[in-house]
Amino acid sequence: MPVPGNGNRPGPVQAPSSTAPRTHPTPVTPGDHPRAEHLGAGLLAHGTGLTVTPVAPTGDTPPEPGEGEGPGKPGPHHGAPRDGVRHHGAPRDGAPHPDSPPSATPATGAGHLTLLLVENDPAGSLSIPEMLDASGKPIRVRTARNLTEAARLLTDDVHCVLLDLNLPAADDDEPLAVLRRLLALAPHHAVLALTASEDVEGGTEAVRVGAQDFLVRDELDGRVLSRAVRYAVERKRADTAQRQLTEGRLRAQENARLERGLLPTPLLEGAPLRFAAHYRPGRSRALLGGDFYDTVRTPDGTVHAMIGDVSGHGPDEAALGVELRIAWRALTLAGLSGDRLLATLQEVLEHERENDEIFATLCTVDIAPDGRSAAMCLAGHPAPVVRRGGARAELLPQEPCGPALGLLPRGRWPRTQVGLGPEWSLMLYTDGLIEGRIGAGSLRLGQEGMLALVREHQSAGLRGAELLESTVHAARDLNGGELTDDVAAILLAR
């Protein structure tokens, strides 16, 4: 149903982000990374013999309180970055400003891979070899001496973290405590564990805890480390995609069960009537839309049928439709009908809707206990189709018709008496069935076009659910594809 003054509200527009790789000459110069403050050369081309000249960093970087210096570590002297990396003598790659917050999601676009090394090696024995990614580009390396520094360096351009399992964990004797803390700190980053040759079992346990792989310190070389970094990044991406897919499937299954449970079960026990329904939401992969219907038989033998349509599309409209349907059933079973019932439903709508522009159309039919007559109320809704005996189907009168629920604060909804006779069928539907187009032009199917389809299919001997299905399918074919609005239709016959 179109929404006056509202329509389908578009979501927020996000500016596209570029994932194209940046190109720069070697050595790396300040400005390579937008948040870099102190830059070094830090890039070596594996096997190319390329000479890399370090670029002198600028500015002062004072030491963090409580973080001591050890042999092999750059001191806090003027101009020397204190968290430099030993790359066969080359300084580290650019690091972000100390006040930059860590990123929750690593970079996934094309460009240089970046490795963050977390280790504390006062003797300076660990040397990171030259590495290339799959396209031959050098893998950048940053270093941190503890998890506090690592948190600052985990920016959105870091792809993988290489963690030394021998890194001390303060006030915790659990062997893999530092790994568990890093995994909590960087849940979206690939993690490689670095272990000593005599502690291969510890590396295996690290993978079980959550690392993508482990490496032995004494066996590091450029080819092994390059391959391990690429493998860890791709495995993390695959694991993340699989987890998101699984979570999406579970949510879809849960939503499907919920929506199926919200569809009505007609209460017609004891009524000599046949009932059929067709329901198709306009939203992709949804089971429930803003259209709603219900049918109940009260103790006096009267059969009450209703069909309605909430303006707009989406889960909020579907939820409001369910609320109105449940309210209608409760009020009907409590003895309300006609104008009093619709006025109370309007109060429910006004209290439950998201904004004042949302409204709902409604058609109610109360079939007398003898089944030979009915009373109809229309609230901005298209009139039903009736077929009496062997006569042709026809539309019931559209007037008098009250306003849609939620449009006027004190609306009135008059009742129309309808004669049915001993044998009849009554079809109630929502406007999604009649608003489809005919061909590529602007012409709509409309009530008369829909009536012609019903007559054609009834002449072919179709009844009940087959009649509803064939009518909806024919309207869809005339539209040249799926109908964009929700469609609901019910058929009562005697």
N, C-alpha and C positions, 0 to 999 in steps of 0.2 A: 504494500500500500504506500503511495507517495505521502511524504510528510510535509504539510504546509509550513513554509518558513524554516524547515529543519533539514530535511533530506538526509542522505547518508553522510554523516560528518566525517571528513577525511582525517586520518591520523596525522601526527606531526611530521613535517617534512624534514628529513635529515640531509645535510649536505654530503655529497659523495666524497669518499676519501680515496686519495690516490695511493695505489700500491706499487707504482712504478719505481724501480731501483734508482738510487741516486748515483751519479757518476762523479768521480773526483780524481785528481791526479795523485800519484804517490810521491812523496809521503803525504799522509793525511794532515790536513790543516784545520785550524779552528773553524767551527761552523759546520762541520760534516754532520753532526747530529744537532738538532735544534736546541737541545737542552745541555749540550756539552759546555763545560766551563774551562776545563783543563784537558788538553789533548796531547797525545803523543803519537809516534808513528804507529807502533803496535801492529802493523800488517806485514806479513812476510809471504811472498809467493813461493809455494812449495815446489821445489825442483826447477825453478826458473832462473836462479842465480841473480834475482833482482836485488839491488842494493837499496836498502831503506834507510833514509836519513832521519833520525828523530827530530821532531819539532819541539823547540823549547816551550814548556808550559808557561802560562802567565798567572799572576795573582798569588795570593797567599792562601794556603789551605791549612789552618791550624789543626792540631791533633784533637781527637775527641777525648773528653775527660775519661780517665781510667783505661785508655787503650795504649798500652806501652809499646815501645819500639824494640825490635830485636835485631840481631845480626842478619844482614842480607835484606833488611827492609829499609826503604827510603826514610830518612829522618825528616823532622819538621822544619828543615831549613827553608829559607825563602825561595819560592819558585819551584820546589820539588814536590810533586804529588805524592802523598804518603801511601796511597793504595796502588802503587804502580805494579805492573806485571813483568815478570822475568821471561822474556821471549828471546832466548839466546842473546840477551843484552838490549833488546828493544823495549822501550817504555810501553805502558798500557794504552789501550784505545780510550776514546773520550768517555768520561763518566758524567752523569747528570749533576745538576746543582744539588748540594746536600739537602736543601729544603724540598726537593721535588718528591711527591708522593709515589710509592710503588704502584705499578700497574697491575690490575687484576687479570689482564689477558695479554699473552705474548703476541708479538707480531707474527702475522701469517702470510703477508704478501711477499712478492718477489723482492729480491735485494740480498744484501749481505746477511749471512747468518751471524749471530752474536752469541758467544759463550760467556757465561759468568762463572769464574772459578772462585770457589769459597774454600780457602785453606789457610793455615797458619804454620808456616815452615821457617822458623828462625834461622835454620842452617842454610837456607837458600838452595836446597838440593833438588827441589822440584822445578823442572824446566818444561814449559809447554812447547811442543814442537810446532813447526809450521803446518798449517792446515788449509785445505781448499774445500769448498762445497762442490756439489755435483756439477755445477756449471763452470767450475774453474775459478770462481771468485774466492778471495781469501776470507777465512772465517775470523771475525774479530773476537778479541778476548778482553774481558775485564776481570779484575780480581778484587776480592773482599777477604779480609782476615777474620771476620766473624759474621754472625747472622745480622747484627745491627747494621754493619756496612752493606751486607747483601740486600737488606730491605730497601736501602736508598738506591741501590743500583738496579733493582728489578723494575726497569722501565719497560715501556711497550715495545721496544726494539730488541729485547732479550728473548732468545728462542730456547735456550737450554742452560741448565745449571750443572756444573761439575763440582760435586761436594766431596771433600776429603773426610772420610768417616773417622779419622783420627782427630778431627777438630774437637777440642775440649768442650763439653757441655756443662755449664756452671750448675752446681747443686743438683746434679742428676747422674747417677751411676748406671743408668740403663744404657746398654751399648749403642743403640741406634736412636738415642734421644735427640741428637742433633739433626738426624735425617727426618724424624717425625716433625720436628719444629719447622724445618725447611719446607716440607710438604704442606704443612698448614699455612706457611707464609706464601708459598707459590703454588697453589692448587692447580693452576692452568698452565704451568711451565713443565717442559720435559726435564727430567732429573737423571743425571748419571752419578753413580757412587764410585768413589776412588778408594781402593783398599790396598793394603800391603800384600805381597805375594804369599805370606804365611797365613793370611786371613781370607782365603777364598770363600769359606763358609759364611763369613760376615757379609761379603758381597752378594751371595745368593740370598741371604736373609733380607738384605736391603731391597732386592727386587721384589721379594714377597711382600715387604712392607709398602712398596709403592713406587720405587725407582724404576725407570724404563730399562736400565741395564747397569752393569758394573764393569770397571776397568781395574787392572792391576798396575800399581804405580811403576813397577820396574819394567813393564812391557809397553810403556807409552811410546808411540812414534806417530808421525804425521798421518800416515795412511789409516792406521787403526783408530786414532782419535777422530779423524775427519769422518770416517764411516760410522763410528759410534754416535757422534753428534747428529748426523743426518738421520740415522736410524731412530734415535730417541725422539727427535722432533716429529718425524712422520708417525711413529707409533703413538705418541701422545695425541696427535691430531686424530688418528684413527680411533683411539680409545674414547676421546671426547665425542667424536661424531657418533660412535656406537652407543655411548651412554645417552646422548641426547635423543637418538632414534628410539632407544628402549623406553626412555622416560616419556617421549611423545606418544608411543604406542600405548603405554599404560594409561596415560591421561585420556587418550581417545577411547580406550575400552571403558574406563571409568565413566567418562561423559556419556558414552553410548548406553551403559547400564542405567545411569541416572535418567537420561532422556526417555528411554523405553519405559521406565517406571513412572514417568510423569504423564505419559499418554493415557487417555481415559479408558476405563472399562465400562461400557454402557450397563446400566442397571435396568433391565427390561424383563426380569423374571415375572412370568404370568401374563405378559402382554402378547396378544395374537398378531404381532408385527414382525416383519423381517427388517434387519438392519445391516447396512454396509457402509464402509468409510474408506476414503482415500486421503492420504496425507503426504505432502512432499514439501520440505522446507526449501527456501530459495538459497540459503547459505550452503556453501560447499562443505561436504563431509559432515553436515549437521543432521541430527535426527529430529530436532525440535525447532520450530520457528515461531513467529509472532501470531500465527493463526491458531485458533483453539476451538474445540467443539465438545459436546457432551450430550448424553441422553439418559434420563432417569424416569422411572415410573413411581408415582407416589401411591400411598395406601388406598386412595379413593379410586384408583384405576386410571387416572390421567397420565398420559405419556408426555413428558416435557423434553423438547429438543432445542438445542442452541448451537449457533456457530458464530464466531467472532474473529476480528482481525485487529491487532495492535499496529499502529502506524510505525514505520521504520523497520529496520532489519538488525538482527544481532542477538546476542545472548541476553541482554537486558530486556529487550522486547519479548523474547521467548519466555523469560521468567515472569514477566508481568502477565502474559497470556495465561500461564499456568495459575497464577494467583486469581485472576478473574474467573477462570473456569471452576476452580475449587470453591470460590466464593459463591458463584452461581449455583452450584450443586447444593451447598449448605443452605442457602437462602430458599431454594426451591423445595428442598426436603422439609424446611421449617414452615412452608405454607405460603411464601411470598410469590407473587406473579405480576406480570404486566408492569404498570407504571411504578409501583412501589419497589419491585425488584430491581428495575433498571436504575432508579434513583439511588438505591443503596449501592449498586455496583459502581455507579459514578463516584460515590464517596470513596469507595475502595480504591478506584483508579487515581483519584486526586491525591490520596495519601501515599500511594505506592509509586507513582511515576517519577521519573528522574527530573523532568522539567515540565513546565506548563504547556509546552507545545505538543506533547504526546497525547494522543486520543485513541479511541477504539470504536470500531463499528460492531454492531451486534444484530442478530436476527433470532428471535425466540418464537417457538410454535408450541402451543399447548393443545394436544389432541384429546378430545373428549373420551371418557371411558368406553362409549359405544363405538368409537373409531369412525364416526360418520361426519364429524365436524372438527374444526380447530379454531383457536384464537391466535393471531399473529401480531407481533410487535417488531417494528423495524427502527433501528437507531443508526441512521446513515448507511445502512447495509443494503445490497441488492436483494430484490425479492426472490423467493424460491420458485422452482419449477414444479408444476403439478400435472399429473396425468390421471384422469378419471376414467375408469373402465377401459374400453377400447379406443377412446378418443385420442386425438393428438395432444402431445404435451403443450402446455402453455405457461406463461409467466403469471404469477399472482400479482395483484395490483401493487404498485410501488407506493401509492398514497392511500392513507395518510402515513407519513414517515417522520419520526422524531429525529433530533440531532444526534450525531455521534457522541458517545460518552466522553466527557472531558472538554467539550467545546463551550457549552453554556452552563452557567452555574445552577440554574433552576429550569432544566429542560422538562418537557412533557413528552410521553411516548404513548399515543393512543393505541388501542387494540382494534384489530380488524377481524371480523368473523368470516370464516372461510368454510364453505360447504365441500365435503369430500365424497360422500356417497359410500356405497358398500365395498367398492374395490378401487384402489388408488395407489399411486406412488408419489412421494414428495421428496424433492432433491434440494438440499441447502448447500451453499457453496460460498467461497470467498472471492474477492475481486481479482486475485491472482489468476483465476481461470479465464476471465473475460478481458484482461488488459493486455494479453499477448497480441503481437502484430500479425497481420496477414501479408506475408511476403516481405519484400524489401522496403515497401513504402511506409507511410505513417498511419495507415488504416488499422484500427484495432478490431479484434474479434467482436467485442461487445456482447450484450445479453442476447440480442437477436441472433448473432452468429453462433453463440453457444447453444441457443435453443434449437437451431437448425441441426447442429451436430447430435444433440440428444434425440431429436425426432428420427434422424437417419439411423442411429444405432438401435433405437427401440423398434423401428420397422424391421431391422435385421434380426430381431428376437433377443437382443441383449437385455439382461436384467441385473439388478443388484450390483455387486462389485465389478462385474464385467462391464456394465454400462458406465460406471464411474471411470474405470481404467481407460476404456476406449475413448471416452470424451476428453479426458486429460491428454492422452497421447495424440489425439487428432489436433487439439489446440496447440500442442508443442510442435507438431509437424508444420502446421500453418505458420507458426512463429519462426520457423527455420532453425530451431534449436531449443534448448531448455528454456522454460519460462523463468524470468528473473525474479518474480515475486513468490512468496509462499503460496501454496495451493492446498486448500482443504475442502472436502465435499463429503456429505453424508446423504444416505438414501434410506427412507422409511417406506415400507410398502405393506398393503393389507389386501 
